[in-house]
Amino acid sequence: MTALLEVEGLRTWFPIRSPLLRRTVGQVRAVDGVDLKLEAGRTLGLVGESGCGKSTLGRTVVRLIEPSAGSIRLDGKDVTRARGREVMALRRRAQIVFQDPYASLNPRIRVGDAVGEALTIHGLVRSRAERLERTAAIFAKVGLGEDAMARYPHEFSGGQRQRVGIARALVLEPELLVADEPVSALDVSVQAQVINLMQDLQRDLRLTYLFIAHDLSVVRHIADEVAVMYLGRIVESAPKATLFAGPLHPYTRGLLKSVPIPDPTRRRAGETHLKGSLPSPLNPPSGCAFHPRCPHATELCTRERPERRPFDAGRTVACHHAEAIESGG
């Protein structure tokens, strides 16, 4: 299959400026050299702890944030430095669904107008009647009636608001949808409904998803491949079944072992939680960024950063000791 999205060496750094010295005194390395490919019609789940840079990566991909270095290609076309009409064309093909379904909607605008205005901005409709017709059609696709178009965001539940957010993203008929933790603010029962809706929409509209989440159970349900991000870099990627059956990177293993078991009488064997907390991207550790928290760390890990490398069928990993970990060492 053809890669719809290709990201190479992507960096998104934010300068820290001193108000007294009036110069840059440091850089927050939110995204620090990410490579990924996403085939058309597939779902890549991007997981990691809060603060690892996954939301920044998603927003950089759709050019809501300017990249510092690297390249972003959509269907073979470089959109890294797109400007003006090129950005407008990118918006037609790549959209984003935000985490907070309330904060992402203007409380003073009826949701029908919030969804339909993109059609006018992009010149896709010739009349208000056509705009209303197309808006009503996308509302129906996300499970909302035409009467919902006249209501304001506060009149909806969280799950309904997120359906409005999905409708707004899909009204331009994009190929790529970046879903930035789209269900994390919702109740568990509503999460399942929204995930099922997204799967139905993907099948019907032939969508490609970059699905960002910290809930591994959600990713396990929706993703085809999974990429694990730590402190701005991808440390492991693999087909879903491969990664969940046998994670190789110690961080991936820690994430999976930290998933709660819904049975208080059961206990996990061995280490159950990640030690410590995520370091600051302003001053990352030397060598492997995970070494202060890693049970397998050696002196090599403290001085040499492991590069991500192919390991077995479809898997890449950034760990000096992946072979030893696989063999049980």
PyMOL commands that set and color helices and strands:
alter all, ss='L'
color gray80, all
select helices_A, chain A and resi 54-61+85-93+111-121+128-141+146-150+153-155+158-170+188-205+216-222+240-245+250-257+291-293+299-303+322-326
alter helices_A, ss='H'
color red, helices_A
select strands_A, chain A and resi 3-18+23-39+43-47+69-74+77-78+94-97+176-180+208-213+225-230+233-239+309-310+316-317
alter strands_A, ss='S'
color yellow, strands_A
deselect
rebuild
show_as cartoon
